[in-house]
Amino acid sequence: MHGRRLPATLAWLGALQARRPWLILAVGLLSLLPALGGIFAGGGLGFRAEFAELLPDNKPSVIEMRRVSQRLPGSTTLTVVAEIQGGQNPQALERFVDALVPRLLALGPDQVGAVDHGVQHARAFFEAHKLLFADLADIEQVHREVTERYDHEIARASGTLLDESDAPPPLSAEAIERRMRRGEAGPQDGPRYPDGYYMNPEGSRIAALIRTPVSGKAKKAAFKAQVEAIVRDLDPTSFDPRMTVAYTGAFLTSDEEYQAIVGDLMHVGGWGVAGVLLSVFLFFLRVRTLLALGVTTVVSLLWTFGLTRLTIGYLNSSTGFLVSIIAGNGINYGIMYMARYL
């Protein structure tokens, strides 16, 4: 019974399209309302360019990575670069950074996790703990000498020392420290930043790296505006009339990369659909055929991505190319149907 009913249904649908083509077109266009609503619901169909989005969700390593990432929020870097145009003034650059860092930290940990403006803290730590990084052979040698001297003193204090002439050389903390320091770098291997700041050797440029957990286009724009306001309030020209300030870092370049990827996807999708429709037109050489297949292709694409927005919520670097793929594969039925009709 079902086998006889299906051809009749198709025949009725074909006859309806022939008698009422504008009704079918109106129904198809009206169906775009829920599709468009699905696409733009909750801010629109998003896009995530992260490489992690291409990993399988059911792998234990991926599950663990995402669990850890929820507890350790990521951060990005906004770099503030001050430069003396056409000259050098390292003292003014250092004063500017010293005045800038406290104001940035005052924004709070929700916006500024840390401000890295030099190697001062790292250098102070290693200076205070430099003996912990001594050569292993030197540590083992000192351990043997201390042990031998300790055993000698114990034997002498307890009266069991047999031969005083065989005593190991005396040790002192100063002598041990001098020995452990002998492997330290000389002046030719000196620090890259002599004054501790991230400054070029010419003393004309300095940088401060702001680690921030801020994410999202609107929040990032607001945060950058806050940093720019702080710099304006400091008035870099008050430190040196030639001083200018610029901004760089992954905080800015990530947005540029994101926009470049989205632009590429839009170009690929647009040119892909245009290429498919152009091939259809060159085959049939009829404008009405192009319009009919073009409308059905657009309707199907909007419905596809509307459902994607409601079920998954976003596209990634792989699924972003589905515009041209779906159009190229989905139009096959329409081409065969149109060829049969004509």
NULORO-568129 format. One record per residue (C-alpha): residue in one letter; x, z, y. Coordinates in pm, whole numbers, plus 50000, padded with zeros to 5 digits. Each point is the difference from the previous one (the first is absolute). Example, Ala and Ser with C-alpha at 12.3 -4.5 7.8 and 13.67 -1.06 7.14 Angstrom:
2
  rest      x      z      y
     A  51230  50780  49550
     S  50137  49934  50344
END
This chain:
342
  rest      x      z      y
     M  50000  50000  50000
     H  50282  50090  50235
     G  50174  49669  49929
     R  49690  49803  50112
     R  49938  50211  50309
     L  50349  49965  50147
     P  49984  49618  50057
     A  49658  50038  50160
     T  50133  50263  50236
     L  50291  49783  50098
     A  49768  49705  50048
     W  49776  50206  50226
     L  50304  50120  50200
     G  50124  49643  50040
     A  49660  49879  50110
     L  49970  50287  50248
     Q  50336  49911  50152
     A  49889  49639  50037
     R  49660  50087  50152
     R  50106  50296  50216
     P  50372  49964  50080
     W  49970  50193  50327
     L  49830  50290  49821
     I  50291  50027  49757
     L  50246  49980  50289
     A  49810  50269  50194
     V  49997  50232  49698
     G  50373  49947  49953
     L  50075  50074  50363
     L  49775  50306  50002
     S  50187  50131  49698
     L  50307  50016  50222
     L  49854  50299  50186
     P  50061  50251  49718
     A  50330  49827  49917
     L  50125  50031  50357
     G  49867  50357  50011
     G  50204  50079  49692
     I  50315  49847  50143
     F  49984  50186  50331
     A  49859  50327  49869
     G  50219  50297  50079
     G  50240  49811  50222
     G  50027  49677  49805
     L  50187  49874  49698
     G  50344  50156  50018
     F  50337  49870  49894
     R  50291  50193  49850
     A  50338  49832  49993
     E  50184  50277  49810
     F  50185  49898  49685
     A  49846  50299  49820
     E  49660  49830  50019
     L  50128  49739  49753
     L  50078  50264  49735
     P  49755  50070  49713
     D  49783  50306  50060
     N  50009  50123  49639
     K  50378  50036  49962
     P  50117  50364  49983
     S  50282  49934  50247
     V  49760  49848  50252
     I  49752  50286  49959
     E  50277  50254  50058
     M  50136  49809  50299
     R  49661  49997  50170
     R  49940  50367  49921
     V  50330  50096  50160
     S  49941  49773  50299
     Q  49677  50187  50075
     R  50194  50327  50027
     L  50294  49848  50187
     P  49856  49789  50281
     G  50223  49714  50101
     S  50160  49964  50339
     T  50133  49718  50207
     T  50259  49980  50275
     L  49957  49914  50367
     T  50340  49958  50162
     V  50043  50062  50372
     V  50303  49813  50135
     A  50141  50075  50346
     E  50255  49760  50145
     I  50214  49981  50312
     Q  49969  49643  50120
     G  50337  49845  50083
     G  50204  50318  49967
     Q  50049  50332  49827
     N  49910  50360  50068
     P  50005  50203  49677
     Q  49936  50329  50180
     A  49677  49870  50156
     L  49884  49865  49663
     E  50064  50334  49832
     R  49812  50188  50271
     F  49707  49764  49962
     V  49980  50055  49623
     D  50038  50378  50040
     A  49703  49998  50240
     L  49795  49762  49785
     V  50024  50175  49661
     P  49823  50330  50092
     R  49710  49812  50159
     L  49956  49786  49692
     L  50004  50301  49768
     A  49738  50165  50223
     L  49749  49736  49880
     G  49972  50199  49678
     P  50066  49932  49630
     D  49681  49796  49967
     Q  50164  49733  50213
     V  50373  50071  49990
     G  50153  50121  49677
     A  50357  50000  50132
     V  50219  49840  50265
     D  50341  49887  49878
     H  50223  49952  50303
     G  50345  50055  49854
     V  50219  50150  49732
     Q  50050  50338  50170
     H  49799  50203  49748
     A  50143  49820  49697
     R  50353  50037  50136
     A  49949  50373  50064
     F  49870  50050  49646
     F  50295  49823  49837
     E  50244  50178  50229
     A  49862  50337  49890
     H  49994  49903  49631
     K  50295  49763  49976
     L  50172  50207  49731
     L  49705  49935  49770
     F  50097  49633  50000
     A  50366  50051  49908
     D  50171  49796  49728
     L  49923  50125  49648
     A  50367  50001  49895
     D  50087  50226  50296
     I  49714  50236  49915
     E  50113  50026  49636
     Q  50362  50064  50109
     V  49897  50275  50242
     H  49780  50153  49730
     R  50295  50018  49759
     E  50229  50155  50261
     V  49742  50258  50105
     T  49935  50091  49637
     E  50372  50040  49926
     R  50054  50214  50310
     Y  49692  50210  49918
     D  50124  50066  49643
     H  50345  50088  50136
     E  49860  50255  50248
     I  49776  50156  49734
     A  50296  50035  49761
     R  50218  50158  50267
     A  49727  50242  50110
     S  49934  50109  49642
     G  50371  50039  49915
     T  50004  49731  49734
     L  50215  49751  50192
     L  50315  49923  49798
     D  50198  49771  50232
     E  49966  50010  50380
     S  50229  49699  50044
     D  49742  49773  49840
     A  49739  50074  50268
     P  49804  49702  50139
     P  50041  49926  50371
     P  49781  50204  50234
     L  49681  49840  50128
     S  49813  50029  50326
     A  49671  49858  50125
     E  50187  49810  50273
     A  50232  49835  49748
     I  49711  49900  49776
     E  49806  49855  50293
     R  50303  49799  50117
     R  50039  49855  49653
     M  49633  49909  49973
     R  50012  49830  50340
     R  50293  49774  49917
     G  49765  49722  49880
     E  49806  49983  50326
     A  49984  49670  50189
     G  50258  49940  50266
     P  49943  49868  50351
     Q  49996  49640  49873
     D  49696  50089  49790
     G  49822  50181  50281
     P  49623  50013  50048
     R  49814  49692  50109
     Y  49822  50192  50273
     P  50264  50216  50171
     D  49748  50183  50223
     G  49738  50025  49728
     Y  49748  49766  50163
     Y  49886  49662  49869
     M  50194  49816  50268
     N  50199  49678  49985
     P  50379  50021  50053
     E  49971  49848  50348
     G  49774  50283  50118
     S  49731  49761  50127
     R  49722  50051  49745
     I  49848  50300  49822
     A  49715  50042  49751
     A  49759  50270  49892
     L  49801  49956  49676
     I  49648  50143  49993
     R  49867  50070  49648
     T  49622  49990  50019
     P  49721  50018  49738
     V  49760  49814  50231
     S  49834  49701  49832
     G  49722  49760  50085
     K  50001  49738  50272
     A  49807  50201  50260
     K  50186  50327  49939
     K  50337  49828  50008
     A  49917  49833  50331
     A  49891  50336  50145
     F  50318  50170  49877
     K  50223  49731  50148
     A  49815  50037  50330
     Q  50071  50375  49994
     V  50371  49941  49943
     E  50010  49745  50280
     A  49826  50250  50231
     I  50262  50264  49920
     V  50280  49754  50076
     R  49835  49902  50330
     D  49965  50366  50099
     L  50370  50054  49932
     D  50082  49696  50220
     P  50310  49857  49830
     T  50125  49865  50334
     S  50037  50357  50121
     F  50282  50041  49748
     D  50155  49666  50092
     P  49845  49725  50219
     R  50108  49740  49742
     M  49835  50170  49702
     T  49724  49818  49812
     V  49804  50105  49691
     A  49874  49784  49714
     Y  49828  50069  49668
     T  50061  49875  49648
     G  49995  50120  49640
     A  49776  49965  49697
     F  49715  50155  50200
     L  49976  49673  50193
     T  50141  49746  49756
     S  49759  50107  49724
     D  49707  49896  50220
     E  50170  49670  50077
     E  50059  49937  49629
     Y  49639  50093  49924
     Q  49867  49759  50262
     A  50233  49726  49871
     I  49873  50044  49643
     V  49636  50002  50110
     G  50064  49690  50211
     D  50161  49824  49703
     L  49704  50087  49778
     M  49753  49868  50256
     H  50197  49679  50038
     V  50026  49952  49624
     G  49630  50072  49950
     G  49888  49781  50288
     W  50220  49706  49912
     G  49914  50041  49632
     V  49626  49976  50061
     A  50053  49715  50247
     G  50211  49813  49743
     V  49734  50041  49731
     L  49722  49876  50228
     L  50215  49710  50122
     S  50055  49893  49639
     V  49624  50013  49942
     F  49935  49787  50309
     L  50262  49741  49903
     F  49839  49972  49654
     F  49634  49972  50106
     L  50052  49866  50355
     R  49673  50164  50106
     V  49965  50260  50273
     R  49687  50155  49846
     T  50192  50061  49679
     L  50273  50171  50196
     L  49747  50218  50183
     A  49814  50092  49681
     L  50311  50100  49808
     G  50150  50166  50308
     V  49697  50222  50050
     T  49984  50101  49634
     T  50373  50074  49998
     V  49977  50222  50310
     V  49697  50184  49860
     S  50176  50069  49672
     L  50318  50116  50173
     L  49814  50239  50227
     W  49808  50143  49707
     T  50320  50040  49799
     F  50180  50194  50271
     G  49690  50195  50091
     L  49985  50130  49642
     T  50375  50060  50013
     R  49955  50219  50308
     L  49729  50207  49830
     T  50175  50036  49662
     I  50375  50008  50077
     G  50014  50025  50376
     Y  50309  49796  50081
     L  50223  49707  49908
     N  50371  50006  49918
     S  50279  49745  50016
     S  49879  49843  49677
     T  49621  49997  50044
     G  50034  49890  50361
     F  50059  49646  49875
     L  49666  49995  49819
     V  49834  49810  50286
     S  50165  49672  49905
     I  49993  50079  49626
     I  49627  50080  49991
     A  49919  49701  50217
     G  50205  49767  49781
     N  49852  50123  49673
     G  49647  50080  50115
     I  49936  49661  50154
     N  50037  49821  49665
     Y  49635  50056  49901
     G  49881  49876  50338
     I  50211  49684  49977
     M  49863  49913  49655
     Y  49643  50081  50109
     M  50037  49787  50314
     A  50151  49711  49805
     R  49706  50013  49758
     Y  49751  50017  50286
     L  50151  49706  50188
END
